[in-house]
Amino acid sequence: MTKKMYWARSGSGGSGQAAVSAATGRAKGFVQGVVTYTVTDNLTVTPMSAISSITLLSTFRVRDLSALQEKIVRIGYKEGLAILKASLQSKTVLTDVFLAHRAPRSAA
């Protein structure tokens, strides 16, 4: 609470970067240009590259690549809340939110 902070206006340049470093006065952030990211089940975000993908496969001891599946999900308000709730209760957030088999609701 003792450092002076500066905020960039959201319409300044349209770069989408709102955080400004107090030390340098320049905008900086996690997303730098058009980059694809990998988000793991524990919500770790890393830039996607061939090396990071191979490391991830090795970490999880994946030997048969045909066993992998791609799942495209849309994240709206409801899914965002579910991710937030699961992140406070679990270490397998994405599995719990997007791959959990939900029991059918009873008509009671």
ZANU-581397 format. One line per field, with one value per residue: residue number from 1; x, y, z of N, C-alpha, C, O, CB in turn. Coordinates in steps of 0.2 Angstrom, whole numbers, plus 5000, padded with zeros to 4 digits. Each point is the difference from the previous one (the first is absolute). Glycine has a CB too. Layout:
! residues N
nr: [NUM:...]
npx: [X:...]
npy: [Y:...]
npz: [Z:...]
capx: [X:...]
capy: [Y:...]
capz: [Z:...]
cpx: [X:...]
cpy: [Y:...]
cpz: [Z:...]
opx: [X:...]
opy: [Y:...]
opz: [Z:...]
cbpx: [X:...]
cbpy: [Y:...]
cbpz: [Z:...]
//
This chain:
! residues 108
nr: [1:2:3:4:5:6:7:8:9:10:11:12:13:14:15:16:17:18:19:20:21:22:23:24:25:26:27:28:29:30:31:32:33:34:35:36:37:38:39:40:41:42:43:44:45:46:47:48:49:50:51:52:53:54:55:56:57:58:59:60:61:62:63:64:65:66:67:68:69:70:71:72:73:74:75:76:77:78:79:80:81:82:83:84:85:86:87:88:89:90:91:92:93:94:95:96:97:98:99:100:101:102:103:104:105:106:107:108]
npx: [5004:5016:4995:4994:4990:5003:4984:5006:4987:4995:5006:5017:4999:4985:5012:4986:5010:4988:5016:5006:5013:4996:5013:4995:4987:4997:4984:5006:4989:5004:4999:5016:4986:4989:5004:4991:4999:5003:4986:5010:4987:5007:4992:5016:4995:5013:4999:4992:5016:4999:5004:4986:4996:5012:4997:4985:5004:5010:4989:4991:5013:4993:5007:4988:5003:4987:4998:4998:4984:5005:4989:4997:4996:4991:5008:4983:5002:5001:5016:5003:4993:5008:5014:4996:4996:5013:5010:4994:5002:5014:5015:4987:4997:4998:4994:4989:4995:4999:4997:4987:4994:4989:4994:4990:4997:4992:4989:5004]
npy: [4994:5005:4999:5015:4988:5008:4994:4999:5009:4985:5011:4997:4994:4992:4993:4995:5009:5004:4997:5016:4990:5009:4998:5007:5010:4984:4997:4988:4990:4987:5006:5002:5003:4992:4991:4987:5003:4984:5004:4987:4996:5013:5012:4995:5013:4991:5011:4987:4996:4987:5001:4999:4986:4992:5004:4994:4986:4999:5004:4987:4988:5007:4984:5006:5015:4990:5007:5015:5003:5014:5003:5013:5005:5011:5006:5005:5007:4985:5000:5012:4992:4986:5007:5006:4986:4992:5011:4996:4984:4996:4999:4998:5018:4992:4987:5009:5007:4988:4985:5002:4987:5014:4987:5002:5013:4987:5005:5005]
npz: [5000:4993:4983:4995:4994:4986:4998:4985:4999:4999:4989:5002:4983:4999:5012:5007:5009:5012:5005:5000:5005:5013:4991:4987:5003:4993:5000:5008:4996:5002:4986:4993:4988:4997:5015:4996:5017:5001:5009:5008:5004:5007:4989:4992:4990:4992:4988:4994:4999:4992:5015:5006:4992:5006:5015:4999:4996:5012:5011:4995:4998:4984:4997:4991:4991:5001:5016:4992:5001:4992:5013:4988:5017:4994:5014:5000:5012:5002:4998:5011:5011:4997:5002:5015:5006:4995:5007:5015:4997:4993:5000:4988:4996:4988:5007:5006:4986:4989:5007:5011:4993:5003:5008:4987:5009:5009:4990:5017]
capx: [4996:5004:5003:4996:4998:4996:4996:5000:4993:4998:5000:5007:5003:4997:5004:4997:5004:4998:5005:5006:5005:5001:5007:5002:4995:4998:4995:5003:4995:5002:4999:5004:4999:4996:5004:4995:5002:4998:4997:4999:4994:5001:4999:5007:5000:5006:5000:5000:5006:5001:5003:4995:4995:5004:5001:4994:4998:5005:4998:4994:5002:4996:5003:4996:4997:4993:4996:4998:4995:4999:4994:4999:4995:4998:5000:4995:4999:4999:5006:5005:4999:5002:5008:5002:4998:5005:5007:5000:4999:5003:5006:4999:4995:4997:4996:4993:4995:4999:4999:4997:4993:4995:4994:4994:4996:4994:4994:4996]
capy: [5006:5006:5002:5004:4996:5004:4996:5002:5000:4994:5002:5003:4996:4994:4994:4996:5000:5005:5001:5004:4999:5006:5001:5002:5004:4997:4995:4993:4995:4993:4999:5004:4999:4994:4994:4995:4998:4994:5001:4993:4999:5004:5007:5003:5003:5001:5000:4993:4999:4993:4998:5000:4995:4994:5000:4998:4993:4996:5001:4996:4994:4998:4996:4999:5007:4999:5000:5007:5003:5007:5002:5007:5002:5008:5002:5005:5001:4994:4996:5004:4999:4993:5000:5003:4996:4994:5002:5000:4993:4995:5002:4998:5004:4999:4994:5000:5004:4999:4993:4996:4997:5002:4995:5004:5003:4997:5005:5001]
capz: [5000:5000:4993:4996:4995:4995:4997:4993:4998:4995:4993:4999:4995:4998:5001:5005:5006:5005:5005:4998:5005:5004:4999:4994:4997:4994:5001:4999:5002:4998:4993:4996:4993:4999:5002:5002:5006:5003:5007:5003:5005:5007:4998:4999:4993:4997:4992:4997:4996:4999:5006:5006:4999:5001:5007:5003:4999:5004:5007:5002:4997:4995:4995:4994:4999:4998:5006:5002:4997:5001:5002:5000:5004:5000:5007:5002:5007:5004:5000:5003:5007:5002:5000:5006:5006:5000:5002:5007:5003:4997:4996:4994:4999:4993:5000:5004:4997:4993:4998:5005:4997:5004:5001:4998:5006:5001:4998:5006]
cpx: [5004:5003:4994:4998:4997:4996:4999:4992:4999:5000:5007:5004:4997:5004:4997:5004:4999:5005:5006:5005:5001:5007:5002:4995:4998:4995:5004:4994:5002:4999:5004:4999:4995:5004:4995:5003:4997:4998:4999:4995:5001:5000:5007:4999:5007:5000:5001:5006:5001:5004:4996:4995:5003:5001:4994:4998:5005:4998:4995:5001:4995:5004:4997:4996:4993:4995:4998:4994:5000:4993:4999:4994:4999:4999:4996:5000:5000:5006:5006:4999:5002:5007:5002:4999:5004:5007:5001:5000:5004:5007:4999:4994:4996:4997:4994:4995:4998:4999:4997:4993:4995:4994:4994:4996:4994:4994:4996:4999]
cpy: [5006:5002:5003:4996:5004:4995:5003:5000:4995:5002:5002:4995:4994:4994:4995:4999:5006:5001:5004:5000:5007:5002:5004:5005:4997:4995:4993:4995:4993:4998:5005:4998:4994:4994:4995:4998:4993:5001:4993:5000:5004:5008:5003:5002:5000:5001:4993:5000:4993:4997:4999:4995:4993:4999:4998:4993:4995:5000:4995:4993:4997:4996:4999:5006:4999:5000:5007:5002:5007:5002:5007:5002:5007:5001:5006:5002:4994:4995:5003:4999:4993:4999:5003:4996:4994:5002:5000:4994:4994:5001:4997:5004:4999:4993:5000:5004:4998:4992:4996:4998:5002:4995:5004:5002:4996:5005:5001:5007]
cpz: [5000:4993:4996:4994:4994:4996:4993:4998:4995:4993:4998:4995:4998:5001:5005:5006:5005:5005:4998:5006:5004:4999:4994:4996:4994:5001:4999:5003:4998:4993:4995:4992:4999:5001:5003:5007:5002:5007:5002:5005:5006:4998:4999:4992:4997:4993:4997:4995:4999:5006:5006:4999:5001:5007:5004:4999:5004:5008:5002:4997:4995:4994:4994:4999:4997:5006:5001:4996:5000:5001:5000:5004:4999:5007:5000:5007:5004:5000:5004:5008:5002:5000:5007:5006:5000:5002:5007:5004:4998:4996:4993:4997:4993:4999:5003:4997:4993:4999:5005:4997:5005:5000:4998:5006:5000:4998:5006:5002]
opx: [4998:5003:4994:5005:4996:5002:5000:4997:5004:5001:5000:5003:5002:4998:5003:4997:5000:5000:5003:4998:5001:5002:5004:5001:4996:5000:5004:4996:5005:5004:4999:5003:4997:5005:4994:5006:4995:5003:4997:4997:4995:5002:5001:4998:5004:4995:5004:5001:4997:4998:5000:4998:4997:5000:5000:4998:4998:5001:5000:4995:4998:5005:5003:4995:4996:4994:4995:4999:5002:4995:5004:4995:5004:4997:5001:5004:5003:5002:5004:5005:5002:5003:5004:5004:5003:5003:5006:5001:5000:5001:5005:4995:4994:4995:4995:4994:4994:4997:4999:4996:5000:4998:4999:5000:4997:5001:4994:4997]
opy: [5006:5005:4999:4997:5005:4994:5006:4995:4998:4995:5003:4996:4996:4995:4994:4997:5006:5005:4999:5000:5005:5006:5004:5003:5004:4997:4999:5002:4999:4997:5006:4996:4997:4998:5002:4999:4998:5003:4996:5005:5001:5004:5006:4996:5004:4997:4997:5005:4996:4994:4995:4996:4996:4994:4996:4997:4995:4995:4997:4996:4995:5003:5000:5002:5005:5001:5001:4998:5003:4997:5004:4997:5004:4997:5006:4998:5000:4998:4997:4999:4999:4996:4997:4999:4998:4996:5000:4999:4995:5006:5001:4998:4999:5000:4997:4999:5000:4999:4994:5003:4997:4998:5006:4997:4998:5006:5002:5002]
opz: [5001:5000:5001:4997:5002:4999:4999:5003:4996:4996:4994:5003:4995:4997:5000:5005:4998:5004:4995:5006:4996:5000:4999:4996:4996:5005:4996:5003:4997:4997:5001:4998:5005:4997:5003:5001:4997:5004:4998:5002:5004:5004:5000:4996:5003:4997:5002:4996:5004:5003:5003:5005:5003:5003:5004:5005:5002:5003:5005:5000:5000:4998:4994:5003:5000:4999:5005:4994:5005:4997:5003:5000:4999:5004:4998:5004:5006:5006:5004:5004:5006:5005:5003:5004:5005:5003:5003:5006:5003:4999:4996:4998:5000:4997:4998:5000:4999:4995:5000:4996:5006:4995:5001:5005:4995:5001:5000:5005]
cbpx: [4993:5000:5014:4999:5002:5008:4994:5014:4995:4992:4988:4997:5008:4995:5007:4998:5009:4988:4993:4995:5004:4990:4998:5005:5009:5011:4987:5016:4986:4992:4989:5006:5014:4989:5016:4991:5005:5005:4997:5015:5004:5004:4988:5009:4985:5010:5000:4987:5008:5003:5010:5004:4997:5005:5009:4999:4998:5008:5004:4998:5007:4987:5002:5004:5015:5011:5010:5013:4991:5015:4995:5010:4999:4998:5010:4989:4991:4986:4993:4995:4988:4987:4997:4994:4985:4989:4995:4994:4989:4988:5002:5009:5012:5014:5016:5013:5011:5009:5011:5009:5006:5006:5006:5000:5008:5005:5005:5007]
cbpy: [4988:4992:4991:5014:4985:5014:4991:5000:5014:5000:5000:5010:5009:5012:5013:4997:4988:4993:4989:5008:4986:4991:4986:4986:5006:5005:5008:5002:5010:5000:4989:5005:5008:5008:5004:4997:5014:4991:5015:4993:4987:4986:4995:4997:5002:4996:5015:4994:5015:5008:5011:5016:5011:5007:5013:5015:5008:5007:5015:5014:5003:5007:4994:4986:4999:4992:4989:5004:4987:5005:4986:5003:4987:5003:4989:4999:5011:5002:4998:5009:5010:5000:5003:5012:5006:4999:5006:5012:5010:4990:4998:4991:5009:5008:4997:5000:5009:5012:5007:5004:4993:5014:4988:4996:5014:4986:4993:4988]
cbpz: [5005:5012:5000:5007:5006:5000:5011:4994:5006:5013:5007:5008:5010:4995:4997:4986:4996:4993:5010:4987:4997:5008:5008:5003:5009:4990:5000:4999:5002:5014:5002:5011:4992:4994:5000:4987:5006:4989:5000:4996:4991:5001:5006:5013:4999:5012:4999:5005:4999:4985:4992:4997:4989:4986:4995:4993:4986:4988:4995:5000:5011:5004:5015:5000:4997:4991:5000:5008:4998:4995:5004:4988:5009:4984:5005:4986:4991:4991:4985:4987:4993:4989:4984:4990:4994:4988:4986:4993:4998:5000:5014:5005:5007:4999:5002:5010:5008:5002:4995:5013:4989:5003:5008:4985:5003:5008:4989:4999]
//
